[in-house]
C-alpha cells in the first residue's frame, strides 16, 4: 500500500498516474488511402501567437515564390485550432515585449497592433499581510516593463488569425488534432478528432469522423500541455538529457473599473507562505487595459505540498487586500480564466525538431520566469519555424533540424540561457531562493552557475494542510466561486460529450483533495459520505473543464476534448 493511502502520511500524485500510452494512442502509423486524406502543404497545430506567427511569416515568404506555393497545393498553409475561434483557449497576463510583432510585420506601426498601449510606471510590492504592502524601490530589473505593450492574448490571436486568412491561410477552428501521423520514422501530418460521440464513445446522429491531414511539414504550436507535443517527444526521444518540465497555474480576472490604473503592478509574498516545506512560489500581476479595465491574476507553482492550496481561491484572497480593493472597488468583473504555464526554463526545453515536425512557443516551454514573458518568444519561434520550413521545402529537402540552432542563436535561446536556473532555488524557501535568484539576475546566470535540477510537480508529497482555512467566502459581487467563474469563461462543453480527462477514480484522500482544490473550474469532487482518511472516490465533472492543464502536472492527464468544446475567452 502506498504511503498515505490509509492516512499514514504524505503521498505523491505521481504514484497514482492513470495509464496512458502516448505513442500508442496518440500516434497513427497507417495512413488512409490517398482519396480519403486532406492534403495540405504545411499543417500548423494551434491557433495561438506561435502558430499564427508561423502561418503569417510562411505565407509572406511564399508570396514571393509562386512556384513553391503552387507545389504546396490548393491549401499551402492550414491552421488546426480546437477552440471555437483562434484565441478561444488563450490566456495570459500579458505585458508583451514588442520585438516579435516588429519582426513579423515590419511595415505596421504599433498603433496598428491590438494592444492597450504602453505603461511607463512600474510598482512591485512585497505583501506582508492583507493590509501591509512594502514597495520595493528601485523596481527590480525583471519587473521593469518600460516599452512593453499590454495585450489580451485572446484578442491578439484573433487579430493574427485575420491577418493569416487575408494572406491565404486555411484555418480549421473547432477541430482537435487527435493523433500525430507517423510513417517511416517521419511525421506526415495529423489526424483530426471525431465529432458527435456520446459519453461512452458511441456515435450520435450528428457523428462526423476525423480525417488524416497530411502535410510536407507539421508545426506543433499547441500551447500548454500539448498532447501531440508530448507524443512527439516520446516517439523521437526529444527530451533526452533534459530536465523535466515544471508548471505554474495562473488564474485571471478582467474588471471594468471606475478609475484608470496608471501603473503596472506585481506583488510577492502574502497570501503565499514562505517556508520551504510548503514550496509556495508565485505572485500576482495587476495591469491596466486602457482607461476603464484592469487585468488581475495570481500565479502559483504546481510543486506545492498542501493539498488545500487553490489558485482560484488565492486570487480571491488576494483581492481582499487593501492594495487591490483600492483598485477594484466599485468595479465589475467581466472575464475570468485559468491556464497552466511552463516554468522549467532553458534546461527543460526538449529538442525542437524531428523528421517532418518542429515545436514552437509554450509547447516547447519557451517562457522566461523571472521577467514573466513568453508571448514574444512564441512569435519569434513561429517566425523561425516558418523560415526553416520555407528554406527546406524550397531546396527540395525535408530536414528541419536547423530550427534548433536558429532558436538557440535567437533572442529566445540567449535570454532563456541567462535565466536557466531561476525557478529551482525557490525550492529552498522564499528568502534563500530570492537571494540566490538575485545573484543569478545580476550575473546573467553566471553565478551560481551550473545546471540545477528540476523535480516533477507530481513528485511533491501532498499533505492535508490548512491553507483552505483562510479563503474568503464568495459573495457573488467581489469574491466569486468556481462554478460562476466557469460560466463567465464562456465554456460550452456538451453535457453528453466524451470524458477527455484521464484520472484514477479511487485514490488516497490527500490526492483527491489536491485535485479538488487545485482545479479552478470545480471539475473534481469528493462524495459527502467519503471517509475522512484512506482511499476515496473522485467524481469528475469534465464538462466544467476550461482546459487549463493543471491536472496533468498533478498526477492526472488532460486529453483533447471534441473540437469546439471548452472556454471561449475573448479579452483574457
PyMOL commands that set and color helices and strands:
alter all, ss='L'
color gray80, all
select helices_A, chain A and resi 13-16+22-25+34-36+49-62+66-71+99-104+110-112+141-143+153-167+227-235+311-318+322-328+346-348+361-364+375-394+402-409+411-418+424-428+430-442+457-459+467-470+482-488+509-518+542-544+550-553
alter helices_A, ss='H'
color red, helices_A
select strands_A, chain A and resi 11-12+27-28+38-39+42-45+77-80+95-96+115-118+122-127+133-135+149-151+170-172+177-183+186-192+195-197+203-208+212-214+217-220+247-256+264-269+282-288+293-301+332-342+353-354+357-359+461-462+501-502+506-508+524-525+535-537+539-540+557-558
alter strands_A, ss='S'
color yellow, strands_A
deselect
rebuild
show_as cartoon
